[in-house]
Amino acid sequence: MADSKEAQFQQDIITAMVAQGWLTGPASGYDRRTALYTEDFLGYFKDAWPERWDKFAKANPNKPEDVLVQKLVRELEQDGTLDVLRHGFKLPGVKIEVCSFKPDHGMNPDTLKRYQCNRLRVVPEVSYSPHFREGEYNPRLDLVLFVNGIPVATLELKSEFKQSVENAKRQYRYDRPVKDPLTRKPEPLLTFKRGALVHFAVSQDEVAMTTKLAGKDTFFLPFNLGSLDGGAGNPPAPNDSQYATGYLWQRLFQPDAWLKVLGRFLHLHKSVKEDADGKRVTKETLIFPRYHQWEVVNKLIETTRAEGSGKRYLIQHSAGSGKSNSIAWSAHQLASLYDAEGQRLFNSVIVITDRTVLDKQLQDTIYQFEHAQGVVKCITRDIGSQSKSEQLAEALAEQTRIIIVTIQTFPALFDALDKYPKLASGRYAVIADEAHSSQTGSSASKLKQILGSDAPDAEEISAEELLDAAVAARAPNERISYYAFTATPKAKTLELFGRPANPALPASADNKPEAFHLYSMRQAIEEGFILDVLQNYTTYSTAWKIAHPDGDDEEVDSKKARMKLARWVRLHPYNISQKVEVIVEHFRANIRHLLGGQAKAMVVTSSRQEAVRYQLAVQAYVKQTSPRSIRPT
């Protein structure tokens, strides 16, 4: 292990970051009052936008630097760090840009030159409070990261030899208040939205992060690779001179990667809910990608850029992985992907999903990235005399960058490509969300008719099965790339979308297709995002025996037993009502109080018809016995 002293750990991180292009400097360059590393902000703006600086200085001849800093602080307090970094702000006669993000292509040399002007700085031992009282209150952070003088991240470091990542979390919760304990005035560096965007608790073995410090209520998410056997945590360090958490500063804090996170990943999610008094309350959450999300999106983009269109990718991410955000980030970045000639790689990105939240989420997220409307078009229902298929053809013809369709509408893509030769010459990315619903009845029949002999035999067709059948039904097309997101891929999905462990050899029993990227169910369980439903799994017959330890277990005449069993099956509603009583009472006695009273239970049945009957029976039983304590859905 590298030197376990915390100071050495800190210095090793700084040394590695400086080697990648970061600046470092003393904490004295940090202004506690403004929460800025002022020289970097002014230096960047003068270097990247000299004409704008000259114009601003002429309009403000009396201390122009102080005036500009004052204007920046006002904008940070009003719009927040993320918005100001991405979009700058307007002053009379001049637009102030505070950061230059890497362009999608290299066709504009001026844009590339401004990108090179960015100043990324890591500063150790930052005493940050403007309300400090010598000898009484002067909190200090181990590391603070700045982009052009604006704080974007803080780090608390713990040497695993002495303390774990939990100690760093505890320090953020109890020793890094967002308000001065005495005056209750906010700390600019730690204020949500106004200050640093993300806070990392870092040990030599694990990393956790949060985007909002809230004292003892601060909630941290893991930012780990996952262990070698697919669980939580990280693989051990490769050798004694490295750290298991080295990926944080070697990969995430690599300058291009870090600026991309700020420009293409972070977003502010707003949700409106009603409180106990019926008042509508808007909750804001700053979304920072977990490691597997950040990695899979980057890996998809880099591989697609290298391989071109016409390939297939299987992303096996467990429930609890945050697939909605992963899909949103992937869709946006695929839609902005350019080839070596400066041409957009895909005319349109088609997202197949039944998640009703994904449309608004994509719209809001992309608007934050680009301040542009019309990038996303959602096709979920007929509009007037225009069918969904016609809407899809129109959106493709207009080269709408991202098109969201339902399972039923997706086959119309192939109809449109066959019908309109001009559309067939385009290149498309198809992202399939596994979806939480499937098609039955007339919808399933229609889909089977469209898919012909390649349609699945089951009565219900899921999004995964639909994509499998649609891909299998058509010859490989170098103009359509497929990205399948699923938690538990079927064998057919692995066969169609998986990649052999050794790509140099054909798929075989010894070289089976694998997912392009994996976030395992085990890791999701160990990280606390989903529950292990098998941990307390008990069959109905076993539960009955436990509940009736003195129950008779005698031999009976087989003929009489078959008659009684047949009669029991025929009394299906009674059968269900008896099971429902056991299920609800078990939930009430053993489960309901868990997770702060927000625990849930799932009843798994063998068919939709049976699921409906169970739902009605549960609703009736709950209404009869405890209408307020349990809410069946």
C-alpha positions as CSV (number, residue, x, y, z in Angstrom):
1,M,0.0,0.0,0.0
2,A,1.2,3.5,-0.7
3,D,2.1,5.7,2.3
4,S,-1.0,5.5,4.5
5,K,-0.6,8.9,6.0
6,E,-3.4,11.2,4.9
7,A,-1.0,14.0,3.9
8,Q,0.8,11.6,1.6
9,F,-2.5,10.3,0.2
10,Q,-3.5,13.9,-0.6
11,Q,-0.1,14.7,-2.2
12,D,-0.3,11.6,-4.4
13,I,-3.6,12.7,-5.7
14,I,-2.4,16.3,-6.4
15,T,0.7,15.0,-8.1
16,A,-1.3,12.7,-10.4
17,M,-3.7,15.5,-11.3
18,V,-1.0,18.0,-12.1
19,A,0.6,15.4,-14.4
20,Q,-2.6,15.3,-16.3
21,G,-2.8,19.1,-16.8
22,W,-4.3,20.4,-13.6
23,L,-2.9,23.5,-12.0
24,T,-2.4,23.7,-8.3
25,G,-1.8,26.6,-5.9
26,P,-2.0,27.8,-2.4
27,A,-5.3,28.2,-0.6
28,S,-4.5,31.9,-0.2
29,G,-5.7,32.4,-3.8
30,Y,-9.2,31.5,-2.7
31,D,-11.5,34.3,-1.8
32,R,-13.7,33.2,1.1
33,R,-16.3,35.9,0.5
34,T,-16.9,35.1,-3.2
35,A,-16.0,31.4,-3.0
36,L,-13.9,31.9,-6.1
37,Y,-10.2,31.4,-7.2
38,T,-10.4,34.9,-8.7
39,E,-7.2,34.9,-10.8
40,D,-8.3,31.9,-12.8
41,F,-11.7,33.4,-13.7
42,L,-10.2,36.6,-14.8
43,G,-7.3,34.9,-16.6
44,Y,-9.6,32.6,-18.5
45,F,-11.9,35.3,-19.7
46,K,-9.1,37.6,-20.8
47,D,-7.4,34.7,-22.7
48,A,-10.5,33.1,-24.3
49,W,-12.5,36.2,-25.0
50,P,-10.0,39.2,-25.3
51,E,-12.4,41.3,-27.5
52,R,-15.2,40.9,-25.0
53,W,-12.9,41.7,-22.1
54,D,-11.7,44.9,-23.8
55,K,-15.3,45.9,-24.5
56,F,-16.3,45.2,-20.9
57,A,-13.3,47.1,-19.5
58,K,-14.1,50.2,-21.6
59,A,-17.7,50.1,-20.4
60,N,-16.5,49.8,-16.8
61,P,-13.3,51.8,-16.5
62,N,-13.3,52.0,-12.7
63,K,-11.9,48.7,-11.4
64,P,-13.3,46.4,-14.2
65,E,-12.0,43.2,-12.7
66,D,-13.8,43.8,-9.4
67,V,-17.0,44.7,-11.2
68,L,-16.8,41.5,-13.3
69,V,-16.3,39.4,-10.3
70,Q,-19.2,41.1,-8.5
71,K,-21.4,40.4,-11.5
72,L,-20.3,36.7,-11.6
73,V,-21.1,36.3,-7.9
74,R,-24.6,37.7,-8.4
75,E,-25.3,35.3,-11.3
76,L,-24.0,32.3,-9.3
77,E,-26.3,33.2,-6.4
78,Q,-29.3,33.7,-8.8
79,D,-28.9,30.9,-11.4
80,G,-26.4,28.5,-9.8
81,T,-23.0,27.2,-10.7
82,L,-24.1,24.6,-13.3
83,D,-26.2,27.1,-15.3
84,V,-23.5,29.8,-15.3
85,L,-20.8,27.3,-16.3
86,R,-22.8,26.1,-19.2
87,H,-24.5,29.2,-20.5
88,G,-22.6,32.2,-19.0
89,F,-24.6,35.4,-18.5
90,K,-25.5,38.5,-20.3
91,L,-24.4,42.1,-19.4
92,P,-25.3,45.2,-21.3
93,G,-23.4,45.0,-24.6
94,V,-21.4,41.8,-23.8
95,K,-22.0,38.1,-23.2
96,I,-19.8,36.7,-20.4
97,E,-18.8,33.1,-20.9
98,V,-17.1,31.4,-18.0
99,C,-16.2,28.0,-19.5
100,S,-15.6,26.5,-22.9
101,F,-16.7,22.9,-23.5
102,K,-15.2,20.6,-26.1
103,P,-17.0,21.0,-29.4
104,D,-18.7,18.0,-31.1
105,H,-16.3,18.2,-34.0
106,G,-13.0,20.0,-34.8
107,M,-14.2,22.1,-37.7
108,N,-14.0,25.4,-35.8
109,P,-10.4,26.3,-34.7
110,D,-11.6,29.3,-32.6
111,T,-13.8,27.0,-30.5
112,L,-10.9,24.6,-30.0
113,K,-8.6,27.4,-29.0
114,R,-11.0,28.7,-26.4
115,Y,-11.3,25.1,-25.0
116,Q,-7.6,25.1,-24.5
117,C,-7.9,28.3,-22.4
118,N,-9.8,26.5,-19.6
119,R,-8.0,26.5,-16.2
120,L,-8.6,23.5,-14.0
121,R,-7.1,23.8,-10.5
122,V,-6.8,21.6,-7.5
123,V,-6.2,23.4,-4.2
124,P,-5.4,21.6,-0.9
125,E,-6.4,22.6,2.7
126,V,-9.0,25.3,1.8
127,S,-10.4,27.2,4.8
128,Y,-13.5,28.3,3.1
129,S,-15.8,30.1,5.5
130,P,-16.2,33.9,5.3
131,H,-17.7,33.7,8.8
132,F,-14.6,32.1,10.4
133,R,-13.8,33.0,14.0
134,E,-10.1,32.3,14.8
135,G,-9.7,29.5,17.3
136,E,-13.4,28.8,17.3
137,Y,-14.8,28.2,13.9
138,N,-12.6,27.8,10.8
139,P,-13.7,24.6,8.8
140,R,-11.3,23.3,6.2
141,L,-11.6,21.0,3.2
142,D,-8.9,18.6,2.1
143,L,-9.2,19.4,-1.6
144,V,-11.3,21.8,-3.7
145,L,-11.5,21.6,-7.5
146,F,-12.0,24.7,-9.5
147,V,-12.8,25.3,-13.2
148,N,-11.9,28.8,-14.3
149,G,-11.9,29.9,-10.7
150,I,-15.4,28.5,-10.0
151,P,-15.6,25.7,-7.4
152,V,-17.1,22.5,-8.8
153,A,-16.1,19.8,-6.3
154,T,-14.8,19.2,-2.8
155,L,-13.1,16.2,-1.4
156,E,-12.6,14.8,2.1
157,L,-9.8,12.3,2.3
158,K,-9.3,9.5,4.7
159,S,-6.4,7.1,5.0
160,E,-7.7,3.6,5.2
161,F,-4.9,2.8,7.6
162,K,-6.7,5.0,10.2
163,Q,-10.2,5.7,8.9
164,S,-12.6,4.5,6.3
165,V,-14.9,6.3,3.8
166,E,-17.6,6.3,6.5
167,N,-15.4,8.7,8.5
168,A,-15.3,11.1,5.6
169,K,-19.1,10.9,5.2
170,R,-19.4,11.7,8.9
171,Q,-17.1,14.7,8.6
172,Y,-19.2,16.1,5.8
173,R,-22.4,15.5,7.9
174,Y,-21.3,16.9,11.2
175,D,-18.2,19.1,10.7
176,R,-18.9,20.8,7.3
177,P,-22.1,22.8,8.0
178,V,-23.8,24.6,5.1
179,K,-24.5,27.5,7.4
180,D,-22.4,29.1,10.1
181,P,-23.7,27.6,13.4
182,L,-23.6,30.9,15.1
183,T,-24.9,33.4,12.6
184,R,-26.9,30.9,10.4
185,K,-25.5,32.7,7.4
186,P,-24.9,30.3,4.4
187,E,-21.4,29.1,3.4
188,P,-21.1,30.0,-0.3
189,L,-18.8,27.1,-1.2
190,L,-21.2,24.4,0.3
191,T,-24.6,26.0,-0.6
192,F,-26.7,23.8,-2.9
193,K,-26.6,25.0,-6.5
194,R,-24.6,28.1,-5.6
195,G,-21.4,26.4,-4.5
196,A,-19.5,23.2,-5.5
197,L,-21.6,20.8,-7.5
198,V,-20.5,17.5,-6.0
199,H,-18.8,16.4,-2.8
200,F,-16.6,13.3,-2.6
201,A,-15.9,11.2,0.5
202,V,-12.7,9.4,-0.5
203,S,-10.7,6.7,1.2
204,Q,-7.9,4.5,-0.3
205,D,-10.5,1.8,-0.9
206,E,-13.9,3.4,-1.6
207,V,-15.5,6.6,-2.9
208,A,-19.0,8.0,-2.1
209,M,-20.5,11.3,-3.4
210,T,-23.4,13.7,-2.8
211,T,-24.6,16.7,-4.6
212,K,-26.3,18.3,-1.6
213,L,-24.9,18.7,1.9
214,A,-27.7,18.7,4.4
215,G,-26.1,18.1,7.8
216,K,-26.9,14.8,9.4
217,D,-29.5,14.1,6.6
218,T,-26.8,14.2,3.8
219,F,-27.3,11.2,1.6
220,F,-24.3,9.7,-0.2
221,L,-24.2,7.4,-3.2
222,P,-21.4,5.0,-3.9
223,F,-19.0,5.9,-6.7
224,N,-17.2,2.5,-7.0
225,L,-16.2,0.2,-9.8
226,G,-17.7,-2.9,-8.3
227,S,-15.6,-5.8,-6.9
228,L,-14.0,-8.5,-9.0
229,D,-16.8,-10.9,-8.2
230,G,-19.5,-8.5,-9.1
231,G,-20.4,-7.1,-5.7
232,A,-20.1,-3.6,-4.2
233,G,-16.7,-1.9,-3.5
234,N,-13.6,-1.9,-5.7
235,P,-11.0,-4.4,-6.8
236,P,-7.8,-4.2,-4.7
237,A,-5.0,-1.9,-5.8
238,P,-2.9,-3.3,-8.6
239,N,0.3,-2.8,-6.6
240,D,1.7,-1.2,-3.4
241,S,2.4,2.1,-5.1
242,Q,-1.3,2.6,-6.3
243,Y,-4.7,3.0,-4.7
244,A,-7.9,1.1,-5.3
245,T,-9.7,4.5,-5.7
246,G,-7.1,5.8,-8.3
247,Y,-9.8,5.7,-11.0
248,L,-11.3,8.8,-9.4
249,W,-8.4,11.2,-10.2
250,Q,-6.9,9.1,-13.1
251,R,-10.2,8.7,-15.1
252,L,-12.9,11.0,-13.8
253,F,-10.7,14.0,-13.1
254,Q,-8.8,13.7,-16.3
255,P,-9.4,17.2,-17.7
256,D,-11.3,16.3,-20.9
257,A,-13.4,13.7,-19.0
258,W,-14.2,16.1,-16.1
259,L,-15.2,19.0,-18.4
260,K,-17.5,16.5,-20.2
261,V,-19.1,15.5,-17.0
262,L,-19.9,19.2,-16.3
263,G,-21.1,19.8,-19.8
264,R,-22.9,16.6,-20.7
265,F,-23.9,14.7,-17.6
266,L,-24.8,16.8,-14.6
267,H,-28.4,18.1,-14.7
268,L,-30.9,19.5,-12.3
269,H,-34.0,17.4,-11.9
270,K,-37.2,19.1,-10.7
271,S,-40.2,17.2,-9.4
272,V,-43.5,18.7,-8.1
273,K,-45.2,17.0,-5.2
274,E,-48.0,17.8,-2.8
275,D,-47.2,18.0,0.9
276,A,-49.5,16.9,3.8
277,D,-51.4,20.1,3.5
278,G,-52.0,19.7,-0.3
279,K,-49.5,22.5,-1.2
280,R,-47.5,21.9,-4.3
281,V,-43.8,21.8,-3.5
282,T,-41.0,21.7,-6.1
283,K,-38.1,19.5,-5.2
284,E,-34.7,20.0,-6.9
285,T,-32.1,17.3,-7.2
286,L,-28.8,17.7,-8.9
287,I,-28.0,14.4,-10.7
288,F,-24.4,13.3,-10.9
289,P,-23.8,10.0,-12.6
290,R,-22.8,6.9,-10.6
291,Y,-19.6,5.3,-11.9
292,H,-21.3,2.6,-14.0
293,Q,-23.5,5.2,-15.6
294,W,-20.6,7.5,-16.5
295,E,-18.6,4.5,-17.7
296,V,-21.2,2.9,-19.9
297,V,-22.2,6.1,-21.7
298,N,-18.5,7.0,-22.4
299,K,-17.8,3.5,-23.5
300,L,-20.8,3.4,-25.9
301,I,-19.9,6.8,-27.4
302,E,-16.2,5.9,-27.9
303,T,-16.9,2.5,-29.3
304,T,-19.6,3.8,-31.6
305,R,-17.3,6.5,-32.9
306,A,-14.6,3.9,-33.6
307,E,-16.9,1.2,-35.1
308,G,-19.3,3.4,-36.9
309,S,-23.0,2.6,-37.4
310,G,-24.5,-0.8,-37.9
311,K,-23.3,-2.5,-34.7
312,R,-25.2,-3.9,-31.7
313,Y,-24.7,-3.3,-28.0
314,L,-26.2,-5.1,-25.0
315,I,-26.2,-3.1,-21.7
316,Q,-27.1,-5.4,-18.8
317,H,-27.9,-3.1,-15.9
318,S,-29.8,-4.3,-12.9
319,A,-32.9,-2.7,-11.5
320,G,-31.7,0.2,-9.4
321,S,-29.0,1.1,-11.8
322,G,-30.7,4.3,-13.0
323,K,-31.4,3.2,-16.5
324,S,-33.6,6.2,-17.3
325,N,-30.7,8.6,-16.8
326,S,-28.3,6.3,-18.6
327,I,-30.6,6.1,-21.6
328,A,-31.1,9.9,-21.6
329,W,-27.4,10.6,-21.5
330,S,-26.7,8.0,-24.2
331,A,-29.5,9.3,-26.5
332,H,-28.3,12.9,-26.2
333,Q,-24.6,12.1,-26.8
334,L,-25.4,9.7,-29.7
335,A,-27.5,12.4,-31.3
336,S,-24.5,14.8,-31.0
337,L,-21.9,12.3,-32.3
338,Y,-19.9,13.3,-35.4
339,D,-17.6,11.2,-37.6
340,A,-14.1,12.1,-38.7
341,E,-15.5,14.2,-41.6
342,G,-17.5,16.4,-39.3
343,Q,-20.9,14.8,-40.3
344,R,-23.4,13.7,-37.8
345,L,-23.1,9.9,-37.4
346,F,-26.9,9.4,-36.9
347,N,-29.7,11.2,-38.6
348,S,-32.0,10.4,-35.7
349,V,-31.9,8.4,-32.4
350,I,-35.0,6.4,-31.8
351,V,-35.8,5.4,-28.2
352,I,-38.2,2.6,-27.6
353,T,-39.7,2.8,-24.1
354,D,-43.0,2.8,-22.2
355,R,-41.5,4.9,-19.3
356,T,-43.9,7.9,-19.3
357,V,-41.3,9.9,-17.4
358,L,-38.5,9.5,-20.0
359,D,-40.0,12.0,-22.5
360,K,-40.2,14.9,-20.1
361,Q,-36.9,13.9,-18.5
362,L,-35.1,13.9,-21.9
363,Q,-36.7,17.2,-22.8
364,D,-35.7,18.9,-19.6
365,T,-32.2,17.4,-19.5
366,I,-31.4,18.3,-23.1
367,Y,-32.7,21.9,-22.6
368,Q,-30.3,22.3,-19.7
369,F,-27.4,21.1,-22.0
370,E,-28.3,23.2,-25.0
371,H,-31.1,25.7,-24.2
372,A,-32.8,24.4,-27.4
373,Q,-36.3,23.2,-28.0
374,G,-37.5,20.7,-30.5
375,V,-34.6,18.3,-30.0
376,V,-36.9,15.6,-28.7
377,K,-40.2,14.4,-30.3
378,C,-42.4,12.0,-28.5
379,I,-44.8,9.8,-30.5
380,T,-47.2,8.0,-28.2
381,R,-50.7,8.5,-29.8
382,D,-52.5,9.5,-33.0
383,I,-52.9,13.2,-33.5
384,G,-55.9,14.2,-35.5
385,S,-55.9,12.3,-38.8
386,Q,-52.1,11.6,-38.5
387,S,-51.3,8.1,-37.2
388,K,-48.3,7.3,-35.1
389,S,-46.6,5.7,-38.1
390,E,-47.1,8.8,-40.2
391,Q,-45.7,11.0,-37.4
392,L,-42.7,8.7,-37.1
393,A,-42.0,9.0,-40.9
394,E,-42.4,12.8,-40.7
395,A,-40.0,13.0,-37.7
396,L,-37.4,10.9,-39.6
397,A,-37.8,13.0,-42.7
398,E,-37.2,16.1,-40.6
399,Q,-34.1,14.4,-39.0
400,T,-35.4,15.1,-35.5
401,R,-32.5,14.3,-33.4
402,I,-34.2,12.2,-30.7
403,I,-37.6,10.4,-31.3
404,I,-39.3,8.5,-28.5
405,V,-41.7,5.8,-29.5
406,T,-43.8,3.1,-27.8
407,I,-43.5,-0.6,-28.4
408,Q,-46.4,-0.6,-30.8
409,T,-45.0,2.2,-32.9
410,F,-41.5,0.8,-33.3
411,P,-42.2,-1.6,-36.2
412,A,-43.4,1.4,-38.2
413,L,-39.7,2.4,-38.4
414,F,-39.0,-0.5,-40.7
415,D,-42.2,0.3,-42.7
416,A,-41.0,3.9,-43.2
417,L,-37.5,2.8,-44.2
418,D,-38.9,0.3,-46.8
419,K,-41.4,2.8,-48.1
420,Y,-39.2,5.9,-48.4
421,P,-35.8,5.3,-50.1
422,K,-34.5,8.7,-48.9
423,L,-35.1,7.7,-45.3
424,A,-33.4,4.3,-45.9
425,S,-30.2,6.1,-46.9
426,G,-30.0,7.7,-43.4
427,R,-28.2,6.3,-40.4
428,Y,-30.1,5.6,-37.2
429,A,-29.5,4.6,-33.6
430,V,-32.2,2.5,-31.9
431,I,-32.1,2.5,-28.1
432,A,-34.4,-0.2,-26.5
433,D,-35.5,0.2,-22.9
434,E,-36.6,-3.2,-21.5
435,A,-39.7,-1.4,-20.4
436,H,-41.9,-2.5,-17.6
437,S,-44.9,-3.5,-19.7
438,S,-45.6,-5.7,-22.6
439,Q,-48.3,-6.0,-25.3
440,T,-51.2,-8.5,-25.3
441,G,-54.4,-9.1,-27.2
442,S,-55.0,-7.2,-30.4
443,S,-51.8,-5.1,-29.9
444,A,-49.7,-8.3,-29.7
445,S,-51.5,-9.8,-32.7
446,K,-50.8,-6.8,-34.8
447,L,-47.1,-6.8,-33.8
448,K,-46.8,-10.5,-34.6
449,Q,-48.4,-9.8,-38.0
450,I,-45.8,-7.1,-38.7
451,L,-42.9,-9.3,-37.6
452,G,-44.2,-12.3,-39.5
453,S,-42.5,-15.7,-38.8
454,D,-39.9,-14.1,-36.5
455,A,-42.6,-13.0,-33.9
456,P,-42.3,-14.7,-30.5
457,D,-44.8,-17.4,-29.7
458,A,-45.8,-16.1,-26.3
459,E,-49.2,-14.4,-25.8
460,E,-47.4,-11.3,-24.5
461,I,-44.7,-9.5,-26.3
462,S,-42.2,-7.4,-24.3
463,A,-40.0,-4.7,-25.7
464,E,-37.0,-7.0,-25.5
465,E,-38.7,-9.7,-27.4
466,L,-40.0,-7.3,-30.0
467,L,-36.5,-5.9,-30.6
468,D,-35.1,-9.4,-30.8
469,A,-37.7,-10.4,-33.4
470,A,-37.4,-7.2,-35.4
471,V,-33.6,-7.5,-35.6
472,A,-33.7,-11.2,-36.4
473,A,-36.3,-10.6,-39.2
474,R,-34.0,-8.3,-41.1
475,A,-30.6,-8.7,-42.6
476,P,-27.8,-6.9,-40.8
477,N,-28.0,-3.2,-41.7
478,E,-24.8,-1.1,-41.5
479,R,-27.0,2.0,-41.2
480,I,-28.9,1.0,-38.0
481,S,-27.1,0.6,-34.6
482,Y,-29.0,-1.1,-31.8
483,Y,-28.5,-0.4,-28.1
484,A,-30.5,-2.8,-25.8
485,F,-30.8,-1.9,-22.1
486,T,-32.1,-4.7,-20.0
487,A,-31.7,-6.1,-16.5
488,T,-32.1,-9.8,-17.3
489,P,-31.4,-10.5,-20.9
490,K,-33.0,-13.6,-22.5
491,A,-30.9,-16.1,-24.3
492,K,-32.1,-14.8,-27.7
493,T,-31.1,-11.2,-26.7
494,L,-27.6,-12.3,-25.7
495,E,-27.3,-14.2,-29.0
496,L,-28.4,-11.2,-31.1
497,F,-26.8,-8.3,-29.1
498,G,-24.0,-9.9,-27.0
499,R,-20.4,-9.9,-28.0
500,P,-18.1,-13.0,-27.7
501,A,-15.7,-12.9,-24.8
502,N,-13.0,-13.2,-27.4
503,P,-14.1,-11.1,-30.4
504,A,-11.4,-12.5,-32.6
505,L,-13.1,-15.9,-32.5
506,P,-16.7,-16.9,-33.5
507,A,-19.3,-17.4,-30.8
508,S,-19.3,-20.9,-29.4
509,A,-20.0,-22.9,-26.3
510,D,-16.5,-21.9,-25.1
511,N,-16.8,-18.3,-26.4
512,K,-20.3,-17.3,-25.4
513,P,-21.8,-13.8,-26.1
514,E,-21.6,-11.4,-23.2
515,A,-23.0,-8.0,-22.4
516,F,-21.2,-5.0,-23.7
517,H,-21.4,-3.5,-20.1
518,L,-22.6,-5.0,-16.9
519,Y,-23.9,-3.6,-13.6
520,S,-24.9,-6.7,-11.7
521,M,-27.9,-7.4,-9.5
522,R,-25.5,-8.4,-6.8
523,Q,-23.8,-5.0,-6.8
524,A,-27.2,-3.2,-6.8
525,I,-28.3,-5.3,-3.8
526,E,-25.0,-4.7,-1.9
527,E,-25.1,-1.0,-2.7
528,G,-28.6,-0.8,-1.3
529,F,-30.5,0.2,-4.4
530,I,-32.7,-2.9,-4.5
531,L,-33.7,-5.5,-2.0
532,D,-32.7,-9.2,-2.1
533,V,-36.1,-10.7,-2.6
534,L,-34.7,-14.2,-2.3
535,Q,-33.3,-13.6,1.2
536,N,-36.6,-14.2,2.9
537,Y,-38.3,-16.2,0.1
538,T,-40.7,-18.9,1.4
539,T,-43.0,-21.1,-0.6
540,Y,-46.7,-21.1,0.3
541,S,-46.6,-24.7,1.5
542,T,-43.6,-24.1,3.7
543,A,-45.2,-21.0,5.2
544,W,-48.3,-23.1,6.0
545,K,-46.3,-25.7,7.7
546,I,-44.5,-23.1,9.8
547,A,-47.8,-21.5,10.8
548,H,-49.3,-24.9,11.5
549,P,-46.6,-27.0,13.2
550,D,-49.1,-29.4,14.6
551,G,-51.1,-29.8,11.4
552,D,-51.9,-33.4,10.4
553,D,-49.7,-35.0,7.7
554,E,-51.6,-38.2,7.1
555,E,-51.9,-40.4,4.1
556,V,-55.3,-40.3,2.3
557,D,-56.9,-42.2,-0.5
558,S,-55.4,-40.9,-3.8
559,K,-58.7,-40.9,-5.6
560,K,-60.4,-38.9,-2.9
561,A,-57.5,-36.5,-2.7
562,R,-57.6,-35.8,-6.4
563,M,-61.3,-35.1,-6.1
564,K,-60.8,-32.7,-3.3
565,L,-57.9,-31.0,-5.1
566,A,-60.0,-30.6,-8.3
567,R,-62.8,-29.0,-6.2
568,W,-60.3,-26.7,-4.5
569,V,-59.1,-25.6,-7.9
570,R,-62.6,-25.0,-9.1
571,L,-63.2,-22.7,-6.1
572,H,-60.6,-20.4,-7.5
573,P,-61.9,-17.1,-5.9
574,Y,-62.0,-18.7,-2.5
575,N,-58.5,-20.1,-3.1
576,I,-57.2,-16.6,-3.9
577,S,-59.0,-15.0,-1.0
578,Q,-57.4,-17.4,1.4
579,K,-53.9,-16.7,0.0
580,V,-54.5,-13.0,0.0
581,E,-55.3,-13.1,3.7
582,V,-52.0,-14.8,4.4
583,I,-50.1,-12.3,2.1
584,V,-51.6,-9.1,3.5
585,E,-51.4,-10.2,7.2
586,H,-47.8,-11.3,6.7
587,F,-47.0,-7.9,5.1
588,R,-48.8,-6.1,7.9
589,A,-47.0,-8.0,10.7
590,N,-43.5,-8.3,9.2
591,I,-42.8,-5.9,6.4
592,R,-44.9,-2.7,6.5
593,H,-42.8,-1.0,9.2
594,L,-39.5,-1.4,7.3
595,L,-37.9,1.4,5.2
596,G,-39.4,4.1,7.5
597,G,-42.9,2.8,6.9
598,Q,-42.5,3.0,3.1
599,A,-41.9,-0.7,2.5
600,K,-43.5,-2.4,-0.5
601,A,-44.4,-6.0,-1.4
602,M,-44.8,-7.6,-4.8
603,V,-47.2,-10.4,-5.6
604,V,-45.9,-12.5,-8.5
605,T,-48.5,-14.5,-10.5
606,S,-48.3,-16.7,-13.6
607,S,-50.5,-14.6,-15.8
608,R,-52.1,-11.2,-16.2
609,Q,-55.5,-12.6,-15.6
610,E,-54.4,-14.0,-12.3
611,A,-52.7,-10.8,-11.4
612,V,-55.9,-8.8,-11.9
613,R,-57.8,-11.2,-9.7
614,Y,-55.2,-11.0,-7.0
615,Q,-55.2,-7.2,-7.2
616,L,-59.0,-7.1,-6.8
617,A,-58.9,-9.5,-4.0
618,V,-56.2,-7.6,-2.2
619,Q,-58.0,-4.3,-2.6
620,A,-61.2,-5.9,-1.2
621,Y,-59.5,-7.5,1.7
622,V,-57.6,-4.3,2.6
623,K,-60.7,-2.2,2.3
624,Q,-62.5,-4.6,4.7
625,T,-59.8,-4.9,7.3
626,S,-57.5,-1.8,7.2
627,P,-58.4,0.8,4.6
628,R,-55.8,3.4,5.7
629,S,-52.7,1.4,6.8
630,I,-52.0,-0.4,3.5
631,R,-52.3,1.0,-0.1
632,P,-52.6,-1.7,-2.8
633,T,-51.6,-0.6,-6.3
